[in-house]
Amino acid sequence: MKNIILKSKIKMLETTLKLTSKLKDMLTTKSNIKYLTGDATNPIDTGGMRIIAHVCNDKGGWGAGFVLALSKKWSKPEQVYRSCPVPNLILGNVQYIQVENDIIVANMIAQHGYRRDDNNKPPIRYSALTDTLRKVNEVALTQNATLHMPRIGAGLAGGDWDVIEQLILENVQVPVFIYDLPKK
C-alpha cells in the first residue's frame, strides 16, 4: 500500500515538474527582458557583443540623468552626440559608438526637448522610441549582441515604463537586460 501511495506521489511530482518546466519555457519565450540590480554602464558579460542603449534629446543637451554615468566611463558617446549639429539630431535616429571591443553605445534620439510641453505631454516620443528600438534591434541581430539599458525614457523624458516595456517586447527580439541602480 505504501508503495502505491509513493508511486502516486512520484507521478504527481513528475507531472508538476513537467508543467512548471513548460510554464517556465512559455514565460521565457514571451519575455526577453531580464531585470537586474546594477549599473548599465557595466553590463554583465553575456559572452558576445553588448549594446548599451539610452535615450537622448533632439536639442543637443547632454548633462543630466544616465548620460552623466556614461560620460564618466567613456567620453566618446558624448563627443559624437555633441559633434552632431542640432538640426541633424532627428527623432528616430540612432548614433552607434564602439567604446570597447565588445561594447557599443547606442544614442537613441527619442526625446523632444527637455520638459513637458504646453499640453503637459512628456518629452519622450513613443513613435521615435519605437523607431530607435527597431534600428538597435537590427544591429543587435547582425552583431549577435545583447541589449543593456537603464529604464529608458522613464526618467527625465517622463515616459510611462509600462508603455516603454511593451514597446521593447514588441520591437526587440534579442535578450534585453534592464538595470536598476541599487537602493541607497
N, C-alpha and C positions, 0 to 999 in steps of 0.2 A: 504494500500500500504506500509506504514512504517513497519507494522507487517511482511509482506512478505520479505521485504529487511532485516529486523532484523533477521528473521529466517534463511534466506540465509547466512547472515554473521556468525551467530552462527554455522551453518553446516560447513562452510568453516573453521572456527576456530577449530571445533572439528576434522575435517579431518587433519588439520595441526598439531594439538597436537598429534593425533594418529601416524602420520608419524614421528614426532620428537621423540616420545617415541620409536618407532620401530628402528629408526636410532641410538638412544642412546643405546638401547639394543644390536644392531649389533656391535657398537663400543666397548661396554663394554666386550662382549664375544670375540671379536677379539683380544683385547689387555688387558693383565693382568698387565700391567705396569702403575704405577702411579708415577708422578714426584713431588717431594716435595722440598721446600727450608728448609734446616736444617742440622743436624749432624747425620750421620748414626750410630754413637756410642750411640745415644739417640733416638732409633727407637720409632715411635708412638705406642701407645697401641692399639693393634688390638684384644684384648680380648683372646689371646691364646699365644702359643709358638711363638717366633720370632727368626729367624736365620739371623745373620749379616754375609754376605758373602763378601770376598775380595780376591784379587789375591796376591799370594806370589811367589817368585822366587825359582828356584831349586838349588841355590848356597849357601843358608844359610844366606843371607843378610837380615837384618831387621833393618831399621833405617831411612827410608825416606817415604814420602807420607802418606797414610791413616794409616799405622801401628803406626805412632807416636801418633795419637789421640787415637787409640785402646789401646796402651800400657799405655797411660796416665790414661785411665779409668780402665783397667784391666791388670794385669801383666801375667795372666795365658796363654793367647794365644801366647805371645812371648816366654814364658818359654817352652811351648810344642813344638813350632816350632824350637827353638834353641837347645832343647834336642835331636832332631832327627838328626842322623848322615847325613851329606850331601849326601852320596850315596843313602840314603833312601828317599830323597826329590825328588820323581819321578813325572814327569809331568803327570797330570791327577789324582793324588791322592788328598784326602781331609783330613784334620785334623779337628775333631769336639771337641770343648771345651765349656762346660757349664759354663757360667760366672755368671748367676743369675738363679733364679728358672724358669724364662720364657724366658731366652735369651741364645742362643747357638751361638758361633762364628765359622764360617767355614773358615779355612785357605785353600784356593784352590791353589794348585801348578799348575800354568798355565803360568808362565813366565820363559823363559830360559835366565839366566844371567841377566845383568843389562843394557846393551847397544845394539844398533843396531849391527848386525854382519857385516862381510866384504862385504856382498851383500846388505847392508842397510836394512836388514829385522829387524823389531822391535822385542823386546824381548817377546812380547805376542805370545803365541802359541794357535791359534784358535781351533785346534783339542783338545788340553789339556783343554782349557776352556769349550768346548762342553762336554767333559767327566765329568769335575767337576760340571758343571751345572746340568747334568743329575743325578749325585750322590746326590747333595744337594737337588734337586727336590724330589728324592725318600725319603730322610729323612724327608723333609718338609711334604710330603704326609702322611707318617706314624705318624708324630707328630702333624698333623693338624696345621701346622705352616705357617706363612707368611715369605717372604724373604725380607730383607732390605740390601741395599748396596749403596756405592758411585758409580760413573760411572766406574765400574771395568774394568781394562785393558786399559783404555783410557788415563791414566795419564803417570806415569813413564814407564809403559810397552809399550807405544807407539801405542796402538791399535786404530782402527777406530771405533768410537762409533756407527755409523750406522750398521756396521757389528756385533758388540757385541750385540746391541739391538735386531737384528734379531735372533741371537743365543739364547738369552733369550726367545724371543717369541716362537721359535721352540722347546725349550727343557724344559721349566718350565711351569707347569700347575697351580701352586699356585699363589696367589697375590704377586706382586713384587713392592716394594717401592724403588725408586731411589732418593737419596738425593744429592742435590747441595747445597754447602755452600752459605750463603747469600753473596751478593756482598758488598765489602767494600767501 
